Amino acid sequence: MNFIYVIKCKHTGDEYVGSTKQSLSKRLAQHRTDYKKYENNETGFKPVFLIISKGNYNIDLLEKVMDDDVDKTIKYYTDKYNLDSCKQSINHLSSWYSVDKYNSERFITSSEINNMEKEFIKKLLHHTGHLSKKERMEIQKRNEEREQEMKRKEDEIKLILQERNNILQQRIDILERTNQRRGERIQELSQLIRNQPAPIELNIQQ
């Protein structure tokens, strides 16, 4: 079982979504340890360092999923964050900021790479991936279209349910009228039976 978690910065609102099989407290402690190693040039850049470096954050459990569902669940929550906040999740940094590739192409030392990464982090801490006005408007437009589509589907469902309720009520009314007529017929038959004269007893003497 995998725990899908989110680490949220209380300063910027940035979110990092990850997964672990450990407890959340142990995973957060590992992130802190990795960040200290990063500061000592002992490890490479990780997107979560943008939040850990701020020092004011919390970690929360989002879901428990099986191994096959980890990647798509993380993508779901990062995409949701992008739409809700009109900002790009810092998770995306791991997909395009490749330290190893840069190192192999430029033949520079790991210390130089870490120094450049730190400068890169400083810049990102001032500008945490805000989208342009045009991109925000496009996202807002998509959200509005999605809300309209959901409203349309909700109205369709309400209409279908109302029609079914009407049909059901009609059937109930028919059953009630039928039962009422049956009750009235039973009363009529009972009254006829009570009004019939008593049978005549014949005393035949032999």
C-alpha positions in Angstrom: 0.0 0.0 0.0 1.3 3.5 -0.9 0.4 6.7 0.8 -0.1 9.7 -1.5 0.7 12.8 0.4 1.0 16.6 -0.1 3.5 19.0 1.4 2.1 22.5 1.4 4.1 25.7 2.0 2.3 28.0 4.4 4.1 31.0 2.9 3.5 30.6 -0.9 0.8 28.0 -1.0 3.0 25.8 -3.2 2.3 22.1 -3.1 4.4 19.0 -3.7 2.6 15.7 -4.1 4.5 12.5 -3.5 4.2 8.8 -2.5 5.7 6.6 0.2 5.3 3.3 1.9 6.6 4.8 5.1 4.7 6.8 7.7 4.3 10.5 6.7 6.4 11.6 9.6 9.3 9.4 8.5 9.0 10.6 4.9 9.0 14.2 5.9 12.1 13.6 8.0 13.8 12.0 5.0 13.0 15.1 2.9 14.6 17.3 5.6 17.7 15.0 5.6 17.9 15.1 1.9 17.7 18.9 1.9 20.6 19.1 4.4 22.6 16.9 2.1 21.7 19.2 -0.8 23.0 22.2 1.1 26.3 20.4 1.7 26.6 19.5 -2.0 26.0 15.8 -1.3 22.9 15.3 -3.4 21.2 16.8 -6.4 18.1 19.1 -6.7 14.6 17.8 -5.9 11.5 19.9 -6.4 10.3 19.4 -2.8 13.4 21.4 -1.7 11.6 24.6 -2.8 9.1 24.0 0.0 11.5 22.5 2.6 13.8 25.5 2.3 11.0 27.8 3.4 10.8 26.0 6.8 7.1 26.5 7.3 4.9 23.7 5.8 2.8 20.8 6.7 2.2 17.3 5.3 -1.2 15.7 4.8 -2.4 12.3 3.6 -4.4 12.4 0.4 -5.1 8.8 -0.5 -4.0 5.2 0.0 -3.5 3.5 -3.4 -2.0 0.3 -4.8 1.4 0.3 -6.7 -0.2 0.5 -10.2 -2.2 3.6 -9.3 0.6 5.8 -7.8 1.6 7.7 -10.9 -1.9 8.5 -12.2 -3.0 9.5 -8.7 -0.1 11.9 -8.3 -0.9 13.4 -11.7 -4.5 13.8 -10.8 -3.7 15.9 -7.7 -1.0 18.0 -9.5 -3.4 18.7 -12.3 -6.1 19.6 -9.8 -3.7 22.0 -8.1 -2.8 23.6 -11.4 -6.5 24.3 -12.2 -7.5 25.4 -8.7 -4.6 27.7 -8.1 -3.8 28.9 -11.6 -0.2 28.0 -10.8 2.0 25.2 -12.0 2.8 22.5 -9.4 6.5 22.3 -8.5 6.3 18.6 -9.3 6.8 19.4 -12.9 10.4 20.5 -12.3 11.6 16.9 -12.0 10.4 16.2 -15.6 12.4 18.9 -17.3 15.2 20.0 -15.0 17.7 17.1 -15.5 21.0 17.6 -13.6 22.6 14.5 -15.0 21.9 15.5 -18.6 23.3 19.0 -18.1 26.4 17.6 -16.4 27.1 15.1 -19.3 26.7 17.9 -21.9 28.8 20.6 -20.2 31.4 18.5 -18.3 31.2 20.6 -15.2 31.7 19.5 -11.6 28.9 18.4 -9.3 29.8 21.3 -6.9 29.2 23.8 -9.8 25.9 22.1 -10.6 24.7 22.4 -7.0 25.7 26.1 -6.9 23.7 26.8 -10.0 20.8 24.8 -8.6 20.8 26.9 -5.5 20.7 30.1 -7.5 17.9 28.6 -9.5 16.0 27.8 -6.3 16.5 31.4 -5.1 14.9 32.7 -8.2 12.0 30.3 -8.0 11.4 31.2 -4.4 10.6 34.7 -5.6 8.7 33.5 -8.6 7.0 30.2 -7.9 5.8 29.3 -11.3 2.9 31.8 -11.8 1.2 31.5 -15.1 0.8 34.4 -17.5 -2.5 36.4 -17.6 -3.4 34.7 -20.9 -2.8 31.2 -19.4 -4.8 32.0 -16.3 -7.7 33.3 -18.5 -7.6 30.1 -20.6 -7.7 28.0 -17.4 -10.5 30.1 -16.1 -12.4 29.7 -19.3 -11.9 25.9 -19.3 -13.2 25.8 -15.7 -16.3 27.8 -16.6 -17.0 25.5 -19.5 -16.5 22.5 -17.3 -18.9 24.0 -14.7 -21.5 24.7 -17.4 -21.2 21.2 -18.7 -21.6 19.8 -15.2 -24.6 22.0 -14.6 -26.1 20.9 -17.9 -25.7 17.2 -16.9 -27.1 17.9 -13.5 -30.2 19.5 -15.0 -30.6 16.5 -17.4 -30.3 14.1 -14.4 -32.8 16.1 -12.4 -35.2 16.1 -15.4 -34.9 12.3 -15.8 -35.5 11.8 -12.1 -38.5 14.1 -12.1 -40.0 12.2 -15.1 -39.5 8.9 -13.3 -41.0 10.3 -10.1 -44.0 11.5 -12.1 -44.5 8.0 -13.7 -44.1 6.4 -10.3 -46.6 8.7 -8.8 -49.1 8.0 -11.6 -48.7 4.2 -11.0 -49.2 4.8 -7.3 -52.4 6.8 -8.0 -53.7 4.1 -10.2 -53.0 1.4 -7.6 -54.7 3.5 -4.9 -57.8 4.0 -7.1 -57.9 0.3 -8.0 -57.7 -0.6 -4.3 -60.3 1.9 -3.5 -62.7 0.4 -6.1 -62.0 -3.1 -4.9 -62.8 -2.0 -1.3 -66.0 -0.4 -2.4 -66.9 -3.5 -4.4 -66.2 -5.7 -1.4 -68.5 -3.5 0.8 -71.3 -3.7 -1.8 -71.0 -7.5 -1.9 -71.0 -7.6 1.9 -74.1 -5.5 2.0 -75.9 -7.6 -0.5 -75.1 -10.7 1.5 -76.4 -9.2 4.6 -79.6 -8.0 2.9 -80.5 -11.5 1.5 -83.4 -13.2 3.3 -82.7 -16.1 5.5 -83.1 -19.5 3.9 -86.5 -21.2 4.6 -86.3 -24.4 6.7 -88.7 -27.1 5.6 -89.9 -29.5 8.2 -91.0 -32.6 6.3 -92.7 -35.2 8.4 -92.7 -38.8 7.3 
